[in-house]
Amino acid sequence: MSIPSKHVEDLVEHFASLPGIGRKTALRLVLNLLKRDEDELKAFADTLGLIKEKVTSCKVCGNISDADMCSICSQNSRKHEIICVVEDIRDILAIESTQQYFGVYHVLGGVISPMEGVGPNDLNIDPLIDRVTEGQASEIILALNSSMEGDTTNFFLFRKLADFDVKITTLSRGVAVGTELQYTDELTLGRSIINRMPFDMNLVRK
């Protein structure tokens, strides 16, 4: 597909580098932008340019934030002694949409995956252990996806936390094996949180 403008071609390449965006979709987005007036395009570009400058990670949980502490960790009404461990921000958004969880979170930033070269040291695990060591938690909810990588990470975290006086639970099996949290309907995910159960490492070994 030959595009008769280097500027359009370059922008198409940038859009196409995003997950789930092919060249045809990228071209459609760029052509749509060309129809916008100058003020809209400037606002779009300015907002895009501020992402790296203004968006940071919460110093407590690792969630994305515009300040040192995210909007969830800074809420006094949340149950700060209950920490839900998730893979990334998309899982937080999915759980928050259920309106059934009132604790706080800890974002790992991924899961253990030897095939992709991701080990425990590549994840945000040590700060979680620090939170438990400091006595901040009475319960840790392991809310990772029901996959081989998710189960491996759950098992690793369970072993790391086993010597602490903290309750370790996981989502009930209302969430089907192999289903990512971000794609689970709100009712099912909400029930899985409410009916969470003690973590059983024997289930992982099977």
ZAMARGU-4260 file (C-alpha; in steps of 0.2 Angstrom, whole numbers, plus 5000, padded with zeros to 4 digits):
<rodrens>
0) 5000/5000/5000 | 5009/5016/4994 | 5004/5032/5002 | 5007/5048/4992 | 5013/5058/5008
5) 5028/5054/5019 | 5020/5063/5033 | 5005/5052/5032 | 5015/5037/5030 | 5026/5041/5045
10) 5010/5043/5056 | 5002/5027/5049 | 5018/5018/5055 | 5017/5025/5072 | 4998/5020/5074
15) 5002/5003/5067 | 5015/5000/5080 | 5001/5000/5093 | 4994/4983/5099 | 4979/4977/5089
20) 4981/4991/5076 | 4985/4986/5058 | 4990/4997/5044 | 4972/4998/5037 | 4965/5004/5053
25) 4980/5015/5056 | 4977/5024/5039 | 4959/5026/5043 | 4963/5034/5060 | 4976/5046/5051
30) 4964/5051/5037 | 4951/5055/5051 | 4963/5066/5059 | 4966/5075/5043 | 4948/5080/5043
35) 4949/5088/5061 | 4952/5107/5063 | 4969/5114/5068 | 4963/5117/5086 | 4958/5099/5088
40) 4974/5092/5081 | 4984/5103/5093 | 4974/5097/5108 | 4977/5079/5102 | 4996/5082/5100
45) 4998/5091/5116 | 4989/5078/5126 | 4999/5064/5118 | 5015/5073/5122 | 5010/5075/5141
50) 5009/5056/5143 | 5027/5053/5147 | 5029/5069/5156 | 5014/5069/5168 | 5009/5051/5170
55) 5019/5041/5183 | 5017/5026/5194 | 5009/5026/5211 | 5023/5025/5224 | 5012/5013/5234
60) 5004/5001/5222 | 5012/5004/5205 | 4995/5009/5197 | 4996/5023/5184 | 4994/5040/5192
65) 4995/5059/5189 | 5003/5061/5207 | 5014/5051/5218 | 4999/5042/5225 | 4985/5036/5215
70) 4967/5040/5217 | 4963/5023/5225 | 4978/5023/5238 | 4974/5040/5243 | 4956/5036/5248
75) 4954/5034/5267 | 4937/5025/5264 | 4946/5010/5256 | 4951/4995/5266 | 4970/4997/5265
80) 4973/4981/5274 | 4966/4971/5259 | 4977/4971/5244 | 4972/4964/5228 | 4987/4958/5217
85) 4984/4961/5198 | 4994/4960/5182 | 4991/4978/5176 | 4979/4993/5175 | 4967/4985/5164
90) 4963/4972/5178 | 4960/4986/5191 | 4948/4995/5179 | 4939/4978/5177 | 4938/4975/5195
95) 4933/4993/5199 | 4918/4992/5187 | 4910/4978/5197 | 4908/4990/5212 | 4911/4975/5224
100) 4928/4978/5229 | 4933/4991/5242 | 4951/4987/5246 | 4967/4993/5237 | 4978/4985/5224
105) 4996/4980/5220 | 5001/4980/5201 | 5014/4967/5196 | 5017/4974/5179 | 5016/4957/5171
110) 5017/4938/5176 | 5031/4926/5177 | 5034/4919/5159 | 5050/4910/5156 | 5046/4908/5137
115) 5045/4927/5136 | 5061/4930/5147 | 5051/4937/5161 | 5056/4932/5179 | 5052/4937/5196
120) 5065/4950/5196 | 5056/4959/5181 | 5040/4961/5191 | 5035/4973/5205 | 5036/4959/5218
125) 5048/4966/5231 | 5037/4981/5235 | 5023/4970/5239 | 5033/4960/5251 | 5038/4976/5259
130) 5020/4981/5261 | 5016/4964/5270 | 5032/4965/5280 | 5027/4983/5287 | 5011/4976/5293
135) 5000/4985/5280 | 4990/4969/5275 | 4979/4957/5283 | 4973/4949/5267 | 4982/4947/5250
140) 4970/4943/5235 | 4979/4934/5221 | 4969/4941/5206 | 4979/4935/5191 | 4973/4928/5175
145) 4969/4909/5175 | 4983/4904/5164 | 4999/4894/5166 | 5009/4910/5168 | 4996/4917/5181
150) 4996/4901/5191 | 5015/4900/5191 | 5015/4918/5198 | 5002/4914/5210 | 5012/4900/5217
155) 5028/4910/5218 | 5019/4924/5228 | 5011/4911/5239 | 5028/4904/5243 | 5035/4921/5246
160) 5021/4926/5258 | 5019/4909/5267 | 5029/4914/5282 | 5019/4930/5285 | 5003/4931/5296
165) 4992/4936/5282 | 4977/4928/5274 | 4980/4923/5255 | 4965/4921/5244 | 4961/4920/5226
170) 4946/4923/5215 | 4933/4909/5215 | 4932/4899/5199 | 4917/4909/5192 | 4931/4916/5181
175) 4934/4902/5168 | 4951/4895/5166 | 4960/4904/5152 | 4949/4920/5153 | 4958/4936/5156
180) 4950/4947/5169 | 4948/4962/5158 | 4936/4952/5147 | 4926/4945/5161 | 4908/4952/5163
185) 4906/4963/5178 | 4893/4951/5187 | 4904/4936/5186 | 4920/4945/5191 | 4910/4954/5205
190) 4904/4937/5212 | 4922/4930/5210 | 4928/4943/5221 | 4915/4942/5234 | 4916/4923/5235
195) 4935/4922/5235 | 4943/4907/5243 | 4959/4902/5252 | 4973/4900/5240 | 4977/4881/5237
200) 4994/4878/5230 | 4988/4860/5226 | 4977/4866/5213 | 4992/4874/5204 | 5002/4859/5205
205) 4988/4849/5196
</rodrens>
